[in-house]
């Protein structure tokens, strides 16, 4: 009897859990559909351009002239490098940042591991980067606390690429507040192509995954490429523009006194530059030379990016931009964002239509 009762309780709990998951997924899908509708409104894009134009106008008095020499750290700092989604403990895009030119000693450059500690201590693979960002952030905060204890008084800087910037922000704001004495005293945070406003490609994957056809396709893709990023991975859904995770993260203020710089790339197809803007940070867009299809990976090593990192670490404003460069940055990045949103709408709509076409018709029963 006891075993039977336990089985009934388990079945009941499982049914409740499944129901909650279904309702949550449906709600998330509705929020995503509303997001698509919002992105389709022309006034939304005009408003973004107007806001960016105002920021550019106001920054003219505080920006750093291109003639000013690129600064270099004059005292010892520790650099914690946080790679992004799909990275491994081997060579990664963030390794292209010239930390020696920035002023860091080789022994003071630490590569974070998504399994906790450093990449040298705990090598990781691409699939490890899709873990819950809250978990990845706890690993980073523990590493920061350890470094602070091992090197008391030495300033710690974080340089993060792509998802790594979200992990860093979460580590510094999640489960703690800006005045918590346990919070590691990080001096500067520099993010490179980080989707602070969510990533349109993550929105596409998440919305497609809300359909049966899309979910099956994503499972098929992951089965065929098991060592690559799972499009249905936890962190991918968290990076979606309309996700509850992003909404909560952007409602939490940055720690007081933290020097923050967000750098985007004009032609970045993975994270449009407009998606990298962060309230309370110095925001700048660079035009990194290289292949259009590889700009997201190439931008950390670009000379233009290197200068903006150095300015950010020194607490200086980004390099002054001409009005023409500003217009190019704003229009190109918004166009990329619009195209990717359109692709998301198409994928979600196609998935819903496929589901409908594959659903067997209901045959009415004749009553006697």
N, C-alpha and C positions, 0 to 999 in steps of 0.2 A: 504493500500500500504506500509506504513511504517513498519507494522508488517511483511508483506511478505518479504520486503527487509532485515529486521533483521534476519529472518529465513534463507534466502539465505546466508547472511554473516556468520551466525553461522555454517551452513552446510559446507560452503567453508573453514572456519577456522578449523573445525573438520577434514575435509578431508586432509588439509595440515598437521595438527598435526599427524594424523594417518600415513600419508606418511612418515613424518620425523621419527616417531617411528619405522616404518618398515625398513627404510634404516639404521637407527642406529643399530637396532637389527641384521640386516644382516651383517653389517660391524663388529659388535662385534663378531658375530659367525665366520666370516672369520679370525679375529685376533686370536680367540680361536683355530681354526683349525691349524693356523700357529704355535701357541704355542705347540699344541700336536705334530706337526711335529718336532719342535725343541727339545722337551723333548725326542723324540725317537732316537736322534742322540747319539751314544756311546761317541763321543769325548766331548760332552757337560758334561757328567758325569765324564769323566776323568779330564776335565778341572776344575770342581768343587773340585774334590779331591785334585788336584795339588794346587789350591788356598788355600784350607783349610790346606794343609800340610805346605805351606809357612807361613801362619798365625800362626800355631802351633810352627814352628821353631823360628819365630821372637819373640813369646810370652815367650819363655823360660827364657829370661833375665829379664822380667818384671813381670811375674806371682807371685802369693803369695804362698809361701811354705805351704804345708799341716800342718806343725808343728806350724805355726803362729796361735795364738789364734784368735778365731772369735771375731771381734770387736763389740762394743756396743756404741750407741750414748751417748755422754757425756753432751750434752746440749739439751734444749727443741727443738723439731721438731714437725711439724704437718704432719700426714700421711693421704693422700687422697687415698682410696682404690677404684679402678675402676674394677668392675667385667666384665665378658665377655658375649658373645652371649648365649642366653638361660638362663641367670641368673634371679633371682627374688630378691625382697627386703628382702626376708627371708634368711635363711642360704644358703651360696654359697661356692664354692671351695676356693675363695680368703680369706674367713674367717679363713681358716686353717693356714694362716701366723701368726706366733707368734709375734705379734707387741710388746708385753710387753718385750719379750726377746731381741728384737731389740733396746729397749730403749724408746719406746713411752709411754706416759701416756694414760690411757684408754680414757680420755676426749679429747685427741688430735688425736684420730683415727676417721676419717670421711669416711663414706661409701657413694659414689656417687650414685645418682638416674638417670636413663635414662629419667625420666620425669622432670629433673631439680632439683637443690638443693640437699638435702641429702635423703638417703633412708628412714630415720625416718620421714622426712617431707612429702615426696611424694613416698609412696610405689608403686612399679611397678611390672609388670608381664613379663614373658618370651617374649611375642610378642612385648613388647615395645622396646626390644633390637634390633629389625630388622629395626628400623627407619633409615632414612638417617644419615650416620655418621657425615656429616657436622652439622646437627642439634644436635646430641648427643654431639659433640665437643663444640658447642656453650654453651650448658648447663654446661659442665665441666668448660669451661673458666670463665663463670659467677660465678660458685661456687668458683673457685680459686681466682678471683678478690674479692669476698666477704670475703673469709677467710683472704686474705692479708690485707683488710681494718679493719677487726675485730681484727687481731693479728699482728699489724705492727712490722716488724723486726724479726718475728719468721720464720725460714726456713720452706719451704713447700716441702715435698717429695711426689711423686706419685708412688704407687705400683699397677700395673695393670696386669690383667690376660687375656690372649687370645685377643679377639676383643678389650678389654679395653685398651690395649696398642696402638692400632690403633686410638682409640678415643682420647687418651692422646696426641699422636703425632700430630693429626689433630688439637687439641685444642691449641697446642703450635706453630703451623706453618701456619694454615689456616687463611686467611684474615688478617694476621698480618705478620710482618717480625721480625727477631730475635733481632732487635734494637728498636722495637716499645716500648715506655715508658709505654704503657697501658698493655703490656704483663706481666702477673703475674710472679714474680721472683721465679720460681720453682728451687730448688737446685739439686734434683736428680730425675731421672725417672728410675724405675726398671720394666721391663716387663717380664712376665712369660708365656712361650709358646704362644707368639704373632706372628702371621703370617706376619712379616714385608715384606716378598716377595710374599705375597698372599697365600691363602690356597688351596691346590689341591682339597679338598672336595667341596669348594665353586665353583671352576672351573667346577667340575663335575655337580653340581646342575644347574649352569648357562647354561652350554652347553646343558644339557639334556632339559632344559626349552626352548631352541631355537627351539625345535621340537614340533609339535602339540601333539604327543603321550606323550612326556616327560612333556609338560606343563599340559596336562590333568591329568597325574599321580600325579604330584606335587600338583595340586589343590585337587585331591582326598585325598592325604595324609594329607594335611592341614585341609580339611573338617573333616576328621576322628579324627584329633588331633588338634583342634583349639586353645588349650592353649599352644601348643608347637611352636617352631620356624618354621616359614613359609619358606620352601626351596626356594621360589621365592621372599623372602623379600628383601627390598632395600639394607640393609647392607650386605646380603649374596652375592648379585651380585657385590657389591663394593669390597668385599674381594677376588674375583676371581683373579687368578694370572695375567691374561691378561687385567684386567679392566683399564679403563682410570683413575679411581679414584686412584688405586695403583700406576700407572705410575706418576701421578701428585704429589702424596704424596711423593714418593721416589725421586722426582726431587727437593724437597724443603729441604734445610739444617736444621739441628737441631739448636735450639737457642744457641748462643755463651755462653760458660761457663756452660752449662747444663751437669751434670754428668749422663751418660746413661749406663745402663747395661741390656743386653738381655740374658735371661736364657731359654734354651730349654731343652726338655727331650728326651733322646735317643730313647725310644720306644713309643713315643707319636704318636698315630694313627690319631688324629684329626689335629694336626699341626706338621708335621715332623720337627725335630730339624734344618735341613738345611734351612727351610723356616723362621726360627726365626732370622737369621743373619741380622744385621743392620750396615750399614756403619757409622763409627764415634762413635760406641759404644763398650764397652767391651762385647764380645760374649763368652758364655760358655754353655756347654751341660752337664747336670747331668744325672745320671742313678738312677731315683727315684724308690725305692722299692715298690712293690705292683702288683696289677693285670694289665696285659698287656692292657686289654680292657678299663682300667680306669685311665691310667697314666696321661692323660691330666687333669683330675679333681684332681688326687691325688698329682701331683707334687708340688703345692703351699705349701703343708704342710710337704713335705719331709725334713729331716734334711739336706740333701745335698743342697737343694734349699735355706733353711734358712741361711746357711753359705754364699752362694753366694749373697743373698740379703744384708746381713750385710756388706760384703766386698764392694758391690756396693755403699751402702749408705755412707760408709767411704771413698769413692773415691779410693779404692784399686783395683788392678787387680784381676781377678779370680784366683782360686786355680790352681796350676800347675797340668797338666795332663801328664801321661805317654804316650809314643808313642802308646802303645797297646790300651789304652783307647781312644786316638784320632782316631785311625783306626776304632775301634768299633763304635764310635759315627758317624763318617763320612759314613761308609758303611751301617750301619743299617738304619740311617735316609734317606739316598739316596734310599735305596731299598724300604722303605715304600713310599716315594714320587713317585718312579717309578711305584709301584703297583697301587697307587691311580690314577696316570695319565692314566695308562692302563684301569682302571675301568671307568674313564671319557670318554676315547675314545670309549669303548664298549657301554656305555650308550647313547652317542651322535649318534653313528653309528646305534645302534638298533632303536633309535627314528626316524632317517631319513628313515630307511628301513620300519618301521611300517607306517610312513606317506605315503610312496610310495605305500605300499600294500593296504592302506585304501582309496587312492585317486581313485575315479571312473574313468575308462578309457574314453578318449575322443572319441566320436563316430563321425567320419567324415560325413559331410552332402554332399549329391549328388547334384551337380548343374545341372540345366535343361537348 
